[in-house]
Amino acid sequence: MKILYFAKLKQLIGKSEETICIERKKKISQVINELKKRNDVYNFAFKETNSLQYAVNCEYVDLDTFVTDSDELAIFPPVSGG
């Protein structure tokens, strides 16, 4: 699965995208939990998963959405504007 990181997440993790392999269908929350276990950087970046926005294949979704290895998951930090 291809994961795209934007804005602050991109800066914290140090890359704009990465590809991971998931063996079976999983919820986005499960994928995030696996990423958090990688190291302290990922754990910090995903500390507040409920405040992040997620899109699978260009459609906004929530943490309970299932993804497969062929999906593209985009993760956005909260956006504020003026």
VODREN-544716 format. One record per residue: x, y, z of N, C-alpha, C, O, CB in turn. Coordinates in steps of 0.02 Angstrom, whole numbers, plus 32768, in hexadecimal, padded with zeros to 4 digits. Glycine has a CB too. Layout:
# VODREN-544716
XYZXYZXYZXYZXYZ;...
***
This chain:
# VODREN-544716
802A7FC68000800080008000802D803E80008060804080227FD08000803C;8019806F7FDA803E80AD7FD8801F80DD800B7FE280E6800C803D80CD7F90;804A80FB80348033812B80668052816E8055808F8173804B8046811580AF;802981A38052803F81E680448039821080838006820F80A4801782068009;806E82368093806E826280CD807082AA80B6809282BA808580AA825280FC;804C82D580D98049831C80C68059834A810180508338813B8004832C80AB;8071838580EF807E83BC811E80A983A6815A80E0838C8150803B83D98138;809083B1819680B783A281D380CB835981D88102834981EE808F83B68211;809F832C81C380B082E481C480EB82D58198811882AF81AA807482BA81AE;80EC82F4815E812382EB812E81658302814E819882E181478116831380ED;8163833A8171819F8354819381B4832781CC81F0831981D48192839B81AD;8185831181F5819682E7822F81B382A4821981E6828E8235815882DC825A;8193828481E981A8824181D481E5824581A6820D821681A48170821E81B0;81ED827D81838228828681598220826B81128252826280EF826282658178;81E3825E80FE81D7824880B9818E825880A68163825E80D181E581FB80B1;8183825E80668140826F804F81168231804080D98234803D8144829A8011;813781F88036811381BB8028813D817E8038817A8182803C80FB81B97FE0;811B81478040813D81068048810D80CF803480D080D98032815680FC8091;8128809680258100805C8013810A80278048814280158058811280427FCC;80D2800D806180D57FD7809280AD7F9C807680837FA5804A80BA7FED80D8;80BA7F62809080977F26807B80677F1280B3807B7F0880EC80C87EEC806A;80277F0C80A27FF87EF080D27FDC7EB080B57FC67EAE807B7FBE7F2480E3;7FDE7E7C80DC7FCD7E3980C57F827E2F80BA7F6E7E09808E7FE67E0680F7;7F5A7E5180E27F127E4880DD7EEF7E8B80E87F0F7EBC80FA7EF97E138111;7EAF7E8C80DD7E887EC980E77E8D7EDE81317E847EB5815E7E3E7EBF80D2;7E9B7F1F813C7EA07F3981817E7E7F7D81857E767FA081527EEA7F3F8196;7E697F8F81C17E4F7FD281CD7E8A800381CC7EC37FF181DC7E287FD68211;7E7C804181B97EB0807481BA7ECD807A82017F09808382087E9480B881A3;7EA4807582337EBC807A82787EF0804482877F20805082AB7E82807482AA;7EE88008826A7F197FD282747F5B7FE382507F917FD6826B7EFD7F8F825B;7F567FFE82157F92801281F07FB8804782167FF58044821C7F7F802C81A9;7F94807982307FB480AF82577FD680928295800E80A582A57F8180E5826B;7FB5806582B87FD3804682F38013802082E28043802183097FA180178315;80157FFF82A980527FDD82948089800F828580C38003829680447FB18256;80788046826580AA807A825780C680978298810280A4829D808C80B2822B;809A80A382C980AF80BF830880E28093832C810C80AC8352807380CB8336;80DF80528321810D8023834181528024832281818008833E80F07FDD833D;8159804382E7819B804482C581D1806682EE8207804B82F8819480668282;81C180A2830681F280C9832D81D18106834C819581128342822E80DF8300;81F7812B837381DC8166839681C4819C8367819581C183788211818283C4;81E381A3832D81CE81D682FD818781C982E6815D81F682E781FF81D882C0;8179818C82D08135817B82BA8104817F82F580CC819882ED81348134829B;81198168832F80EE816B836980D981B38379809F81C083898111814C83A6;810981E1837580FA8228838280CF8245834A809F82698358813B82508389;80DF8235830C80BA825182D38070823D82D48045826482C180DA823A8291;8062820082EC801E81E782ED800081E683337FD381BF8341801B81A282CF;801A8211835E8003821383A37FB7822283A87F94820683D2802A824883CA;7FA0824F837E7F59826383807F37824F833F7F26827A83167F5282AF838C;7F2C820F83377F1181F582F77ECB820F82E87EB9821582AD7F1081AA82F9;7EA4821E831B7E608236830F7E5D827C82F27E2B828F82D47E398235834F;7E9382A382F87E9382E682DC7EAC82E782947EA9831B82737EBD83148307;7EC582AF827C7EDD82AB82377EA3829C82087E6F8282821C7F1582758231;7EAE82AD81C87E7D829C81947E9B826781677ED88266815C7E6882DB816B;7E71823B814E7E88820381267E60820080E57E24820E80E37E8081C0814D;7E8381ED80B07E6281E2806F7E7E81A180527EBA819580527E6E821F803E;7E51817880387E65813B80177E4F81417FCE7E14814B7FBF7E4580FB8039;7E80813C7FA27E7381427F5A7E4B81827F4B7E1B81817F257E4D81057F41;7E6181B97F6A7E4581FD7F5F7E0082087F7C7DDE82387F687E43820B7F15;7DE981DE7FAA7DA981E87FCC7DB581EC80177DD581C080347D7781AF7FBA;7D9A822180377DA28228807F7D7E81F080A37D4681DE80937D88826C8096;7DA081D580D67D87819C80FC7D9881A581467DB981D681587DA3815980E1;7D82817781707D94817A81B77DC1813F81C97DD18114819F7D54817A81E3;7DD5813C82087E04810A82207DE980C2821C7E108093821D7E1781198266;7DA880BB82187D8A807882167D84805C81CF7D6B802581C57D4680798235;7D9C8082819E7D99806C81587DCE8036814C7E06803B81647DA480A78128;7DBB800281287DE97FCD81177E127FDF80D97DF87FFE80AA7DC47F8A810C;7E517FCC80D97E7E7FD780A17E9F7F95808E7EA47F6780B77EB3800E80B1;7EB77F9280507EDB7F5780387F1E7F6D801D7F2D7FA980197EB27F318002;7F467F3D800A7F897F4B7FF27F8A7F757FB27FBC7F977FA47FAE7F0A7FE5;7F557F747F8B7F537F9A7F4C7F397FE17F547F3680067F237F287F767F1A;7F267FF57F917F0B80387F9D7F42806D7FA67F7C805D7FB47EDF80387FDA;7F2D80AC7F9D7F5880E57FAC7F38810A7FE77EFF81207FE27F6281147F6D;7F5D8111801D7F45813280597F69817580617FA6817780667F5081068098;7F4381AB80617F5F81ED806C7F4C820380B27F1381FB80C87F4682218037;7F7D822080D77F728235811C7F84827F81217FBB829481107F9C820A814E;7F5382A6813A7F5A82EE813F7F54830481887F2882EC81AC7F2683128114;7F7F8331819E7F76834E81E17F3D838081DF7F26839381A87FB8837081FA;7F25839782187EF083C982197F05840781F37F3F841C81F57EDD83DB8262;7ED6842481D07EE4846081A97EBE849A81C77E82849581D67ED18457815E;7EE184D181D17EBF850D81E97ECE854581B87F01854581957ED685208231;7EA2857481B67EAC85AB81877E9185EB81A37E7285ED81D87E8B859B8144;7E9C861F817E7E84865F81967E688688815F7E5186C0816B7EBB868581B8;
***
